[in-house]
């Protein structure tokens, strides 16, 4: 799987040794991992990299995992971002507090890495369905991530690899506005330098491909912000 197609996990853990072990195991599963050592850095990376799931330690100095989770879940643009909370707090009241703050899952330390990986995969089925082979549908558009085919009103469309990844990104999160920088990160990859104007060129190609058999342009340009589907 090309780097840009890999589901992205934001790992937030202030213990360097534990963070490295988790990162190694997540990457061994074919996932792309970005790391944050504290809550403030985590919030910045969420905006910059648009991760697909956050693995978040509760106990961190300054800004706790609970507070990071609360902020993510109160913002419309990150409300649906899956958060898996890691904590040494095993009491039921703590688990309930974590879930009530908005965490989608709660894992008690010490935990099995295999179990954590399974829980990450479960959350990815929600946030990156195409990455696990599910068919995406929006209005009259259908995208089959396994066969790499796209249909509109049951007519097959011809998309280049970049346009296919762009459409996948939009169809996994309809209505969400992606900035050019977020699209570059997700579609081209963080380590590849591409001018932001390149995004506009490929958006134009995607629009043309989507409307080749007629129909309205489903992509929306949000001035000063980016692009969205619907």
N, C-alpha and C positions, 0 to 999 in steps of 0.2 A: 504494500500500500504506500503510495507516495506520501512524503512527510506532510504535505498540506492537507491530505485526505484523512490523516489520523485523528481520531477523537482526542481532544485536549483536556488534560486533568490539571487543575491548579491545586498544588499541594502546599498547604499552609501549616508549618511546623517549626517551632523555634529551637528545637533540639537538632543540631546539624547531623549527628550520627543517625538518628532515627529517620530524619528527612531523606538522607542518602539511601538508606536501605529501602524505604518505601518507593522512592523514585526509581531505583534499580528494578524492583519487582514490577512496577507499573509499566516501565518501558519494555521489560521482557515480555509483557502481554501485548505489545504492539501499540501501546498508547503513547502519546506525546505528553511530556510532563514539563510544566513550568513551576518554579518553586518560589515561595515567599517565606521569609523568616519571621514576619510579624504581620499584624492585622492591617497596619497602614499600607504596607507594600502589597498585601493581598487585594485591597480595594482598588489600588492603582492598576494592578495587573488584570483585574476583572474588566476594567474599562478598555485597557489596551489590547488584550488578547482574546476577549470573548470566549472563555473556556466553556467546555460542555458540562463539566461537573467540578465541584470544589470538595476536596478532602480537607477538613478544617479542624485543627486542634483547639480544644476549649481553653486550656490554661496557657495563656501567653501574656507577657508583660504589656503594660500600657493599654492596648486595645485587645480585649479578650475575643475568643472565637464566638462567644454568644453575641457580643455586640456587633461583630462583623456580619454574622448571620442575620441579625435583626435589621441592619442597614440594607443588606442585599434584598431581603424579603419585603422591605417597605418601598423599594424603588420599582416603578413599573417595568423598567427595562431589564431588571435582573430578578424579578419576583419568581419567575419560573425556572431559574437556574438551580439545578439540584445541588443540595449541600449535604455531605455526609460528615457528621460531627464525631470527632474522636475525643474520648475523655476517660480519665482514670476514675471519674465519679460513677459509681455503679448503683447508687441508691435510686429507687424508683422515682423519687421526687426530682432528682437531677435529670433523669431521662425524660420525664414529662416536661420539665422546664425547657430542655433542649428542643424537643419536638414542638412545643407550643411557641417557641421563638421562630419556628419556621423550618428547622432542619428536616430534611426528607428521610434521613436515617441516622441512627445513633449507635456507635460501636464503642464498647467498653474496653479499655486497656487492662491487661495485655490481651491482644487479639490475635487471631490466626490471619496471616497475610493472605492465605488462600480464600478465607471467608471475606476479607475486605475487598479483594479483587472481584469476587462474585457480586458483592454489593455495588461496586463501581459499575460493573457491566449492567446490572439491573437498572441503575439510574441512567446509563447511556442509552438504553432502549427507549427512554422517554425523550432525552435531549438530542440524540443523534441516531434516529431510527435507520437512516440510510446506511450508517456505518455497520449495522448488524444485519443488513440485507433486506430490510422491510421496504415495501412499496409505498411511495409517498403520493398523495393525491391532494390537489387544491383546485377547486372549481372544475374546469374541464381539462386540467393538465394532470398527467400521471407519469411518475418517474420510477423506473425499475432500477434500483441501484446494483442489482446483481448482473443484469444483462446490459446495463448502461444504455437503456433505451428510454426515450421520452415520447409521450403521445399527447396530442391535443385534439380533443373531440375524436379520439380513436384513430387519428392520422399521425403516423410516425414523423418525428422531427429530426433533422440532422444537426447535431450540436458538436462542436469541438470539445476537447477535454477540459479546457478552461471554462467554457460556457456551461458545460455539464456540472462542474464543481460549483460554479456560481449559482446555478439554478437549485442544486441540492441544498446549498446554504440557505437560500431564501425559502425553499419549501419545507425545510425542517423547522423554521420559525416564521410562519406567515405573519405579516403585519409588523414585525420587528424592523426597525431602521438600523442598517449597518453602515457605519462610516466607511470611507474609502480605505482607511488604515486597517480597520477590522477585516474588510474583505481581502486586502492584500495579505494579511496575516493568516487568514483561514484558507484562502484559495491558492496563494503562491507560496506561503511559508514565511516564517519570521526571519530566516537566515538568507533569504534571497532579496536582493535590492531591485525593486521595480518602481518606476515612477507612478505616482497616484493617478496620473492622466491615463495610464494603461488600463486602469479599472474602467474608466469612462468608455474607452474603445471597446472593451469586451462586453460591457453592459449594452452598448449599441448593437453589437453582433448578436447578443442573446435576444434582445428585443426583436431584431429582424427575423431570427429563427423561430421565435415563438409566434410571430404573426404571419408567417409565410403562407399559411392556408386561410388567412383572415382572422377575424376576432380582435377584440380590444387588447391594447398593450396592458399586461397585468402588472408591470413594474412601475413603481412610483418613485419619482425623484423628490427628495425632501431637501429644499434649498438650504445649504449650509450644514447639512447633517449627513446625507448619504442617500441610500436606496433601500426600498422595501418591496415586498411582494404583497400587493393588495392595499 
